[in-house]
């Protein structure tokens, strides 16, 4: 979110992850409403988030 990559390729390069693996992870996150994609140049898409943090609450029985 802080670096606002212009494409999935740019995020893959910055994160050191393979583009295919990163794409699969982000698509899963998109299904849960954690990530959205904006259209970029050509066929590229840019991942975006609308929040600055995530809070997880769990109860242990």
PQR file with spaces between the fields and no chain letter, atoms N, CA, C, O and H, PARSE charges and radii, in Angstrom:
ATOM       1  N    UNK     1       0.825   -1.194    0.000 -0.4000 1.5000
ATOM       2  CA   UNK     1       0.000    0.000    0.000 -0.0000 2.0000
ATOM       3  C    UNK     1       0.873    1.263    0.000  0.5500 1.7000
ATOM       4  O    UNK     1       0.550    2.247   -0.666 -0.5500 1.4000
ATOM       5  N    UNK     2       1.963    1.225    0.743 -0.4000 1.5000
ATOM       6  CA   UNK     2       2.813    2.412    0.855 -0.0000 2.0000
ATOM       7  C    UNK     2       3.532    2.737   -0.443  0.5500 1.7000
ATOM       8  O    UNK     2       3.714    3.911   -0.767 -0.5500 1.4000
ATOM       9  H    UNK     2       2.225    0.425    1.284  0.4000 1.0000
ATOM      10  N    UNK     3       3.939    1.733   -1.184 -0.4000 1.5000
ATOM      11  CA   UNK     3       4.734    1.977   -2.396 -0.0000 2.0000
ATOM      12  C    UNK     3       3.890    2.128   -3.651  0.5500 1.7000
ATOM      13  O    UNK     3       4.390    2.602   -4.670 -0.5500 1.4000
ATOM      14  H    UNK     3       3.791    0.779   -0.921  0.4000 1.0000
ATOM      15  N    UNK     4       2.617    1.735   -3.601 -0.4000 1.5000
ATOM      16  CA   UNK     4       1.686    1.847   -4.728 -0.0000 2.0000
ATOM      17  C    UNK     4       2.306    1.359   -6.040  0.5500 1.7000
ATOM      18  O    UNK     4       2.510    2.152   -6.960 -0.5500 1.4000
ATOM      19  H    UNK     4       2.210    1.350   -2.772  0.4000 1.0000
ATOM      20  N    UNK     5       2.607    0.057   -6.131 -0.4000 1.5000
ATOM      21  CA   UNK     5       3.197   -0.455   -7.374 -0.0000 2.0000
ATOM      22  C    UNK     5       2.262   -0.237   -8.552  0.5500 1.7000
ATOM      23  O    UNK     5       1.043   -0.337   -8.417 -0.5500 1.4000
ATOM      24  H    UNK     5       2.441   -0.586   -5.383  0.4000 1.0000
ATOM      25  N    UNK     6       2.835    0.057   -9.695 -0.4000 1.5000
ATOM      26  CA   UNK     6       2.058    0.343  -10.904 -0.0000 2.0000
ATOM      27  C    UNK     6       1.526   -0.922  -11.565  0.5500 1.7000
ATOM      28  O    UNK     6       0.650   -0.853  -12.428 -0.5500 1.4000
ATOM      29  H    UNK     6       3.826    0.138   -9.805  0.4000 1.0000
ATOM      30  N    UNK     7       2.056   -2.081  -11.163 -0.4000 1.5000
ATOM      31  CA   UNK     7       1.623   -3.329  -11.779 -0.0000 2.0000
ATOM      32  C    UNK     7       1.953   -4.506  -10.864  0.5500 1.7000
ATOM      33  O    UNK     7       2.716   -4.378   -9.906 -0.5500 1.4000
ATOM      34  H    UNK     7       2.768   -2.136  -10.463  0.4000 1.0000
ATOM      35  N    UNK     8       1.370   -5.632  -11.179 -0.4000 1.5000
ATOM      36  CA   UNK     8       1.667   -6.864  -10.456 -0.0000 2.0000
ATOM      37  C    UNK     8       3.135   -7.247  -10.674  0.5500 1.7000
ATOM      38  O    UNK     8       3.783   -7.768   -9.766 -0.5500 1.4000
ATOM      39  H    UNK     8       0.750   -5.736  -11.958  0.4000 1.0000
ATOM      40  N    UNK     9       3.649   -6.990  -11.863 -0.4000 1.5000
ATOM      41  CA   UNK     9       5.055   -7.281  -12.161 -0.0000 2.0000
ATOM      42  C    UNK     9       5.984   -6.474  -11.263  0.5500 1.7000
ATOM      43  O    UNK     9       6.978   -6.994  -10.757 -0.5500 1.4000
ATOM      44  H    UNK     9       3.123   -6.567  -12.601  0.4000 1.0000
ATOM      45  N    UNK    10       5.656   -5.207  -11.070 -0.4000 1.5000
ATOM      46  CA   UNK    10       6.476   -4.346  -10.215 -0.0000 2.0000
ATOM      47  C    UNK    10       6.436   -4.818   -8.769  0.5500 1.7000
ATOM      48  O    UNK    10       7.464   -4.825   -8.091 -0.5500 1.4000
ATOM      49  H    UNK    10       4.849   -4.784  -11.482  0.4000 1.0000
ATOM      50  N    UNK    11       5.251   -5.214   -8.286 -0.4000 1.5000
ATOM      51  CA   UNK    11       5.144   -5.722   -6.920 -0.0000 2.0000
ATOM      52  C    UNK    11       5.919   -7.023   -6.756  0.5500 1.7000
ATOM      53  O    UNK    11       6.561   -7.236   -5.727 -0.5500 1.4000
ATOM      54  H    UNK    11       4.416   -5.208   -8.836  0.4000 1.0000
ATOM      55  N    UNK    12       5.867   -7.890   -7.756 -0.4000 1.5000
ATOM      56  CA   UNK    12       6.614   -9.151   -7.704 -0.0000 2.0000
ATOM      57  C    UNK    12       8.109   -8.872   -7.596  0.5500 1.7000
ATOM      58  O    UNK    12       8.811   -9.518   -6.818 -0.5500 1.4000
ATOM      59  H    UNK    12       5.346   -7.717   -8.592  0.4000 1.0000
ATOM      60  N    UNK    13       8.590   -7.913   -8.374 -0.4000 1.5000
ATOM      61  CA   UNK    13      10.005   -7.551   -8.337 -0.0000 2.0000
ATOM      62  C    UNK    13      10.393   -6.990   -6.964  0.5500 1.7000
ATOM      63  O    UNK    13      11.420   -7.370   -6.401 -0.5500 1.4000
ATOM      64  H    UNK    13       8.020   -7.388   -9.006  0.4000 1.0000
ATOM      65  N    UNK    14       9.578   -6.099   -6.437 -0.4000 1.5000
ATOM      66  CA   UNK    14       9.876   -5.485   -5.135 -0.0000 2.0000
ATOM      67  C    UNK    14       9.821   -6.494   -3.985  0.5500 1.7000
ATOM      68  O    UNK    14      10.594   -6.406   -3.031 -0.5500 1.4000
ATOM      69  H    UNK    14       8.744   -5.790   -6.894  0.4000 1.0000
ATOM      70  N    UNK    15       8.897   -7.453   -4.089 -0.4000 1.5000
ATOM      71  CA   UNK    15       8.714   -8.397   -2.989 -0.0000 2.0000
ATOM      72  C    UNK    15       9.604   -9.629   -3.099  0.5500 1.7000
ATOM      73  O    UNK    15       9.768  -10.368   -2.129 -0.5500 1.4000
ATOM      74  H    UNK    15       8.269   -7.525   -4.864  0.4000 1.0000
ATOM      75  N    UNK    16      10.180   -9.852   -4.282 -0.4000 1.5000
ATOM      76  CA   UNK    16      11.029  -11.018   -4.467 -0.0000 2.0000
ATOM      77  C    UNK    16      10.234  -12.303   -4.661  0.5500 1.7000
ATOM      78  O    UNK    16      10.802  -13.393   -4.594 -0.5500 1.4000
ATOM      79  H    UNK    16      10.047   -9.251   -5.070  0.4000 1.0000
ATOM      80  N    UNK    17       8.933  -12.194   -4.899 -0.4000 1.5000
ATOM      81  CA   UNK    17       8.087  -13.370   -5.122 -0.0000 2.0000
ATOM      82  C    UNK    17       7.849  -13.555   -6.611  0.5500 1.7000
ATOM      83  O    UNK    17       7.874  -12.595   -7.380 -0.5500 1.4000
ATOM      84  H    UNK    17       8.471  -11.309   -4.953  0.4000 1.0000
ATOM      85  N    UNK    18       7.620  -14.793   -7.005 -0.4000 1.5000
ATOM      86  CA   UNK    18       7.298  -15.080   -8.402 -0.0000 2.0000
ATOM      87  C    UNK    18       5.945  -14.457   -8.719  0.5500 1.7000
ATOM      88  O    UNK    18       5.027  -14.496   -7.901 -0.5500 1.4000
ATOM      89  H    UNK    18       7.601  -15.573   -6.379  0.4000 1.0000
ATOM      90  N    UNK    19       5.831  -13.882   -9.915 -0.4000 1.5000
ATOM      91  CA   UNK    19       4.598  -13.200  -10.303 -0.0000 2.0000
ATOM      92  C    UNK    19       3.398  -14.148  -10.245  0.5500 1.7000
ATOM      93  O    UNK    19       2.319  -13.743   -9.812 -0.5500 1.4000
ATOM      94  H    UNK    19       6.577  -13.850  -10.579  0.4000 1.0000
ATOM      95  N    UNK    20       3.566  -15.388  -10.668 -0.4000 1.5000
ATOM      96  CA   UNK    20       2.451  -16.344  -10.663 -0.0000 2.0000
ATOM      97  C    UNK    20       1.976  -16.650   -9.250  0.5500 1.7000
ATOM      98  O    UNK    20       0.773  -16.720   -9.001 -0.5500 1.4000
ATOM      99  H    UNK    20       4.442  -15.717  -11.020  0.4000 1.0000
ATOM     100  N    UNK    21       2.913  -16.833   -8.323 -0.4000 1.5000
ATOM     101  CA   UNK    21       2.538  -17.108   -6.933 -0.0000 2.0000
ATOM     102  C    UNK    21       1.884  -15.889   -6.291  0.5500 1.7000
ATOM     103  O    UNK    21       0.901  -16.017   -5.561 -0.5500 1.4000
ATOM     104  H    UNK    21       3.891  -16.776   -8.525  0.4000 1.0000
ATOM     105  N    UNK    22       2.426  -14.722   -6.561 -0.4000 1.5000
ATOM     106  CA   UNK    22       1.882  -13.488   -6.011 -0.0000 2.0000
ATOM     107  C    UNK    22       0.473  -13.245   -6.552  0.5500 1.7000
ATOM     108  O    UNK    22      -0.420  -12.847   -5.804 -0.5500 1.4000
ATOM     109  H    UNK    22       3.224  -14.618   -7.154  0.4000 1.0000
ATOM     110  N    UNK    23       0.277  -13.480   -7.830 -0.4000 1.5000
ATOM     111  CA   UNK    23      -1.031  -13.304   -8.440 -0.0000 2.0000
ATOM     112  C    UNK    23      -2.067  -14.211   -7.780  0.5500 1.7000
ATOM     113  O    UNK    23      -3.175  -13.770   -7.475 -0.5500 1.4000
ATOM     114  H    UNK    23       1.002  -13.803   -8.437  0.4000 1.0000
ATOM     115  N    UNK    24      -1.712  -15.461   -7.563 -0.4000 1.5000
ATOM     116  CA   UNK    24      -2.628  -16.422   -6.937 -0.0000 2.0000
ATOM     117  C    UNK    24      -2.988  -15.976   -5.522  0.5500 1.7000
ATOM     118  O    UNK    24      -4.155  -16.036   -5.133 -0.5500 1.4000
ATOM     119  H    UNK    24      -0.812  -15.819   -7.812  0.4000 1.0000
ATOM     120  N    UNK    25      -2.007  -15.532   -4.759 -0.4000 1.5000
ATOM     121  CA   UNK    25      -2.249  -15.055   -3.395 -0.0000 2.0000
ATOM     122  C    UNK    25      -3.165  -13.832   -3.391  0.5500 1.7000
ATOM     123  O    UNK    25      -4.111  -13.761   -2.606 -0.5500 1.4000
ATOM     124  H    UNK    25      -1.060  -15.483   -5.076  0.4000 1.0000
ATOM     125  N    UNK    26      -2.880  -12.874   -4.267 -0.4000 1.5000
ATOM     126  CA   UNK    26      -3.678  -11.650   -4.318 -0.0000 2.0000
ATOM     127  C    UNK    26      -5.096  -11.906   -4.807  0.5500 1.7000
ATOM     128  O    UNK    26      -6.026  -11.241   -4.349 -0.5500 1.4000
ATOM     129  H    UNK    26      -2.112  -12.932   -4.905  0.4000 1.0000
ATOM     130  N    UNK    27      -5.289  -12.840   -5.713 -0.4000 1.5000
ATOM     131  CA   UNK    27      -6.644  -13.182   -6.174 -0.0000 2.0000
ATOM     132  C    UNK    27      -7.449  -13.793   -5.026  0.5500 1.7000
ATOM     133  O    UNK    27      -8.644  -13.524   -4.896 -0.5500 1.4000
ATOM     134  H    UNK    27      -4.534  -13.381   -6.085  0.4000 1.0000
ATOM     135  N    UNK    28      -6.813  -14.602   -4.204 -0.4000 1.5000
ATOM     136  CA   UNK    28      -7.483  -15.150   -3.021 -0.0000 2.0000
ATOM     137  C    UNK    28      -7.858  -14.022   -2.069  0.5500 1.7000
ATOM     138  O    UNK    28      -8.972  -13.989   -1.544 -0.5500 1.4000
ATOM     139  H    UNK    28      -5.843  -14.821   -4.309  0.4000 1.0000
ATOM     140  N    UNK    29      -6.933  -13.105   -1.849 -0.4000 1.5000
ATOM     141  CA   UNK    29      -7.206  -11.963   -0.978 -0.0000 2.0000
ATOM     142  C    UNK    29      -8.329  -11.102   -1.556  0.5500 1.7000
ATOM     143  O    UNK    29      -9.121  -10.529   -0.807 -0.5500 1.4000
ATOM     144  H    UNK    29      -6.029  -13.132   -2.275  0.4000 1.0000
ATOM     145  N    UNK    30      -8.399  -11.009   -2.887 -0.4000 1.5000
ATOM     146  CA   UNK    30      -9.467  -10.242   -3.537 -0.0000 2.0000
ATOM     147  C    UNK    30     -10.829  -10.867   -3.246  0.5500 1.7000
ATOM     148  O    UNK    30     -11.803  -10.150   -3.016 -0.5500 1.4000
ATOM     149  H    UNK    30      -7.755  -11.474   -3.495  0.4000 1.0000
ATOM     150  N    UNK    31     -10.905  -12.190   -3.254 -0.4000 1.5000
ATOM     151  CA   UNK    31     -12.177  -12.866   -2.971 -0.0000 2.0000
ATOM     152  C    UNK    31     -12.676  -12.548   -1.565  0.5500 1.7000
ATOM     153  O    UNK    31     -13.884  -12.540   -1.327 -0.5500 1.4000
ATOM     154  H    UNK    31     -10.115  -12.773   -3.441  0.4000 1.0000
ATOM     155  N    UNK    32     -11.760  -12.284   -0.630 -0.4000 1.5000
ATOM     156  CA   UNK    32     -12.135  -11.939    0.739 -0.0000 2.0000
ATOM     157  C    UNK    32     -12.295  -10.434    0.945  0.5500 1.7000
ATOM     158  O    UNK    32     -12.561   -9.984    2.060 -0.5500 1.4000
ATOM     159  H    UNK    32     -10.779  -12.290   -0.824  0.4000 1.0000
ATOM     160  N    UNK    33     -12.136   -9.660   -0.120 -0.4000 1.5000
ATOM     161  CA   UNK    33     -12.316   -8.220   -0.023 -0.0000 2.0000
ATOM     162  C    UNK    33     -11.131   -7.476    0.573  0.5500 1.7000
ATOM     163  O    UNK    33     -11.271   -6.328    0.995 -0.5500 1.4000
ATOM     164  H    UNK    33     -11.921  -10.025   -1.025  0.4000 1.0000
ATOM     165  N    UNK    34      -9.966   -8.117    0.613 -0.4000 1.5000
ATOM     166  CA   UNK    34      -8.779   -7.497    1.198 -0.0000 2.0000
ATOM     167  C    UNK    34      -7.958   -6.709    0.187  0.5500 1.7000
ATOM     168  O    UNK    34      -7.197   -5.816    0.561 -0.5500 1.4000
ATOM     169  H    UNK    34      -9.853   -9.050    0.271  0.4000 1.0000
ATOM     170  N    UNK    35      -8.111   -7.038   -1.090 -0.4000 1.5000
ATOM     171  CA   UNK    35      -7.331   -6.410   -2.164 -0.0000 2.0000
ATOM     172  C    UNK    35      -8.279   -6.157   -3.332  0.5500 1.7000
ATOM     173  O    UNK    35      -9.225   -6.914   -3.548 -0.5500 1.4000
ATOM     174  H    UNK    35      -8.729   -7.763   -1.393  0.4000 1.0000
ATOM     175  N    UNK    36      -8.023   -5.102   -4.074 -0.4000 1.5000
ATOM     176  CA   UNK    36      -8.744   -4.863   -5.325 -0.0000 2.0000
ATOM     177  C    UNK    36      -7.701   -4.569   -6.398  0.5500 1.7000
ATOM     178  O    UNK    36      -6.555   -4.240   -6.092 -0.5500 1.4000
ATOM     179  H    UNK    36      -7.254   -4.486   -3.899  0.4000 1.0000
ATOM     180  N    UNK    37      -8.103   -4.689   -7.631 -0.4000 1.5000
ATOM     181  CA   UNK    37      -7.186   -4.448   -8.750 -0.0000 2.0000
ATOM     182  C    UNK    37      -7.675   -3.282   -9.589  0.5500 1.7000
ATOM     183  O    UNK    37      -8.866   -3.169   -9.882 -0.5500 1.4000
ATOM     184  H    UNK    37      -9.034   -4.956   -7.880  0.4000 1.0000
ATOM     185  N    UNK    38      -6.748   -2.419   -9.973 -0.4000 1.5000
ATOM     186  CA   UNK    38      -7.023   -1.319  -10.895 -0.0000 2.0000
ATOM     187  C    UNK    38      -6.384   -1.662  -12.227  0.5500 1.7000
ATOM     188  O    UNK    38      -5.320   -2.280  -12.277 -0.5500 1.4000
ATOM     189  H    UNK    38      -5.781   -2.511   -9.736  0.4000 1.0000
ATOM     190  N    UNK    39      -7.034   -1.259  -13.302 -0.4000 1.5000
ATOM     191  CA   UNK    39      -6.453   -1.474  -14.622 -0.0000 2.0000
ATOM     192  C    UNK    39      -5.264   -0.546  -14.803  0.5500 1.7000
ATOM     193  O    UNK    39      -5.324    0.637  -14.468 -0.5500 1.4000
ATOM     194  H    UNK    39      -7.898   -0.757  -13.262  0.4000 1.0000
ATOM     195  N    UNK    40      -4.186   -1.100  -15.338 -0.4000 1.5000
ATOM     196  CA   UNK    40      -2.994   -0.316  -15.611 -0.0000 2.0000
ATOM     197  C    UNK    40      -2.795   -0.175  -17.108  0.5500 1.7000
ATOM     198  O    UNK    40      -3.747   -0.271  -17.883 -0.5500 1.4000
ATOM     199  H    UNK    40      -4.138   -2.061  -15.610  0.4000 1.0000
ATOM     200  N    UNK    41      -1.573    0.048  -17.504 -0.4000 1.5000
ATOM     201  CA   UNK    41      -1.254    0.176  -18.924 -0.0000 2.0000
ATOM     202  C    UNK    41      -1.274   -1.191  -19.588  0.5500 1.7000
ATOM     203  O    UNK    41      -0.851   -2.188  -19.002 -0.5500 1.4000
ATOM     204  H    UNK    41      -0.800    0.126  -16.875  0.4000 1.0000
ATOM     205  N    UNK    42      -1.769   -1.224  -20.808 -0.4000 1.5000
ATOM     206  CA   UNK    42      -1.828   -2.496  -21.532 -0.0000 2.0000
ATOM     207  C    UNK    42      -2.723   -3.474  -20.802  0.5500 1.7000
ATOM     208  O    UNK    42      -3.869   -3.165  -20.476 -0.5500 1.4000
ATOM     209  H    UNK    42      -2.112   -0.414  -21.284  0.4000 1.0000
ATOM     210  N    UNK    43      -2.192   -4.649  -20.551 -0.4000 1.5000
ATOM     211  CA   UNK    43      -2.966   -5.679  -19.852 -0.0000 2.0000
ATOM     212  C    UNK    43      -2.581   -5.786  -18.384  0.5500 1.7000
ATOM     213  O    UNK    43      -3.039   -6.697  -17.693 -0.5500 1.4000
ATOM     214  H    UNK    43      -1.261   -4.899  -20.816  0.4000 1.0000
ATOM     215  N    UNK    44      -1.764   -4.887  -17.905 -0.4000 1.5000
ATOM     216  CA   UNK    44      -1.317   -4.924  -16.512 -0.0000 2.0000
ATOM     217  C    UNK    44      -2.431   -4.523  -15.556  0.5500 1.7000
ATOM     218  O    UNK    44      -3.315   -3.739  -15.904 -0.5500 1.4000
ATOM     219  H    UNK    44      -1.392   -4.148  -18.467  0.4000 1.0000
ATOM     220  N    UNK    45      -2.376   -5.067  -14.355 -0.4000 1.5000
ATOM     221  CA   UNK    45      -3.273   -4.666  -13.277 -0.0000 2.0000
ATOM     222  C    UNK    45      -2.424   -4.269  -12.083  0.5500 1.7000
ATOM     223  O    UNK    45      -1.329   -4.796  -11.886 -0.5500 1.4000
ATOM     224  H    UNK    45      -1.658   -5.703  -14.072  0.4000 1.0000
ATOM     225  N    UNK    46      -2.933   -3.337  -11.290 -0.4000 1.5000
ATOM     226  CA   UNK    46      -2.208   -2.861  -10.111 -0.0000 2.0000
ATOM     227  C    UNK    46      -3.014   -3.206   -8.868  0.5500 1.7000
ATOM     228  O    UNK    46      -4.173   -2.809   -8.758 -0.5500 1.4000
ATOM     229  H    UNK    46      -3.823   -2.909  -11.451  0.4000 1.0000
ATOM     230  N    UNK    47      -2.417   -3.945   -7.924 -0.4000 1.5000
ATOM     231  CA   UNK    47      -3.131   -4.280   -6.688 -0.0000 2.0000
ATOM     232  C    UNK    47      -3.225   -3.065   -5.773  0.5500 1.7000
ATOM     233  O    UNK    47      -2.271   -2.295   -5.657 -0.5500 1.4000
ATOM     234  H    UNK    47      -1.475   -4.268   -8.014  0.4000 1.0000
ATOM     235  N    UNK    48      -4.376   -2.893   -5.124 -0.4000 1.5000
ATOM     236  CA   UNK    48      -4.599   -1.767   -4.222 -0.0000 2.0000
ATOM     237  C    UNK    48      -5.336   -2.225   -2.974  0.5500 1.7000
ATOM     238  O    UNK    48      -6.099   -3.190   -3.014 -0.5500 1.4000
ATOM     239  H    UNK    48      -5.151   -3.518   -5.219  0.4000 1.0000
ATOM     240  N    UNK    49      -5.109   -1.539   -1.880 -0.4000 1.5000
ATOM     241  CA   UNK    49      -5.838   -1.764   -0.636 -0.0000 2.0000
ATOM     242  C    UNK    49      -6.380   -0.433   -0.139  0.5500 1.7000
ATOM     243  O    UNK    49      -5.818    0.622   -0.434 -0.5500 1.4000
ATOM     244  H    UNK    49      -4.489   -0.755   -1.848  0.4000 1.0000
ATOM     245  N    UNK    50      -7.466   -0.481    0.613 -0.4000 1.5000
ATOM     246  CA   UNK    50      -8.093    0.738    1.118 -0.0000 2.0000
ATOM     247  C    UNK    50      -7.958    0.870    2.630  0.5500 1.7000
ATOM     248  O    UNK    50      -8.798    1.508    3.266 -0.5500 1.4000
ATOM     249  H    UNK    50      -7.922   -1.338    0.853  0.4000 1.0000
ATOM     250  N    UNK    51      -6.954    0.301    3.199 -0.4000 1.5000
ATOM     251  CA   UNK    51      -6.780    0.342    4.640 -0.0000 2.0000
ATOM     252  C    UNK    51      -5.304    0.400    4.973  0.5500 1.7000
ATOM     253  O    UNK    51      -4.453    0.134    4.124 -0.5500 1.4000
ATOM     254  H    UNK    51      -6.273   -0.217    2.682  0.4000 1.0000
ATOM     255  N    UNK    52      -5.006    0.749    6.211 -0.4000 1.5000
ATOM     256  CA   UNK    52      -3.605    0.856    6.624 -0.0000 2.0000
ATOM     257  C    UNK    52      -3.193   -0.235    7.596  0.5500 1.7000
ATOM     258  O    UNK    52      -2.023   -0.316    7.970 -0.5500 1.4000
ATOM     259  H    UNK    52      -5.697    0.965    6.900  0.4000 1.0000
ATOM     260  N    UNK    53      -4.131   -1.074    8.010 -0.4000 1.5000
ATOM     261  CA   UNK    53      -3.798   -2.156    8.931 -0.0000 2.0000
ATOM     262  C    UNK    53      -4.925   -3.165    8.989  0.5500 1.7000
ATOM     263  O    UNK    53      -6.017   -2.931    8.472 -0.5500 1.4000
ATOM     264  H    UNK    53      -5.081   -1.008    7.707  0.4000 1.0000
ATOM     265  N    UNK    54      -4.648   -4.277    9.617 -0.4000 1.5000
ATOM     266  CA   UNK    54      -5.626   -5.343    9.786 -0.0000 2.0000
ATOM     267  C    UNK    54      -5.590   -5.783   11.236  0.5500 1.7000
ATOM     268  O    UNK    54      -4.521   -5.941   11.825 -0.5500 1.4000
ATOM     269  H    UNK    54      -3.760   -4.467   10.036  0.4000 1.0000
ATOM     270  N    UNK    55      -6.761   -5.978   11.798 -0.4000 1.5000
ATOM     271  CA   UNK    55      -6.850   -6.448   13.179 -0.0000 2.0000
ATOM     272  C    UNK    55      -7.538   -7.797   13.164  0.5500 1.7000
ATOM     273  O    UNK    55      -8.588   -7.955   12.541 -0.5500 1.4000
ATOM     274  H    UNK    55      -7.629   -5.849   11.319  0.4000 1.0000
ATOM     275  N    UNK    56      -6.957   -8.766   13.841 -0.4000 1.5000
ATOM     276  CA   UNK    56      -7.488  -10.115   13.898 -0.0000 2.0000
ATOM     277  C    UNK    56      -7.891  -10.426   15.335  0.5500 1.7000
ATOM     278  O    UNK    56      -7.078  -10.325   16.254 -0.5500 1.4000
ATOM     279  H    UNK    56      -6.104   -8.638   14.347  0.4000 1.0000
ATOM     280  N    UNK    57      -9.126  -10.795   15.515 -0.4000 1.5000
ATOM     281  CA   UNK    57      -9.606  -11.150   16.852 -0.0000 2.0000
ATOM     282  C    UNK    57      -9.991  -12.617   16.839  0.5500 1.7000
ATOM     283  O    UNK    57     -10.764  -13.060   15.989 -0.5500 1.4000
ATOM     284  H    UNK    57      -9.787  -10.877   14.768  0.4000 1.0000
ATOM     285  N    UNK    58      -9.437  -13.379   17.803 -0.4000 1.5000
ATOM     286  CA   UNK    58      -9.715  -14.809   17.902 -0.0000 2.0000
ATOM     287  C    UNK    58     -10.023  -15.167   19.345  0.5500 1.7000
ATOM     288  O    UNK    58      -9.441  -14.610   20.276 -0.5500 1.4000
ATOM     289  H    UNK    58      -8.809  -13.019   18.493  0.4000 1.0000
ATOM     290  N    UNK    59     -10.933  -16.090   19.515 -0.4000 1.5000
ATOM     291  CA   UNK    59     -11.188  -16.578   20.859 -0.0000 2.0000
ATOM     292  C    UNK    59     -10.753  -18.033   20.924  0.5500 1.7000
ATOM     293  O    UNK    59     -10.938  -18.790   19.971 -0.5500 1.4000
ATOM     294  H    UNK    59     -11.406  -16.542   18.759  0.4000 1.0000
ATOM     295  N    UNK    60     -10.187  -18.409   22.028 -0.4000 1.5000
ATOM     296  CA   UNK    60      -9.737  -19.780   22.226 -0.0000 2.0000
ATOM     297  C    UNK    60     -10.606  -20.409   23.310  0.5500 1.7000
ATOM     298  O    UNK    60     -10.669  -19.915   24.435 -0.5500 1.4000
ATOM     299  H    UNK    60     -10.036  -17.794   22.802  0.4000 1.0000
ATOM     300  N    UNK    61     -11.249  -21.463   22.969 -0.4000 1.5000
ATOM     301  CA   UNK    61     -12.151  -22.109   23.915 -0.0000 2.0000
ATOM     302  C    UNK    61     -11.441  -23.172   24.709  0.5500 1.7000
ATOM     303  O    UNK    61     -12.053  -23.821   25.558 -0.5500 1.4000
ATOM     304  H    UNK    61     -11.198  -21.865   22.055  0.4000 1.0000
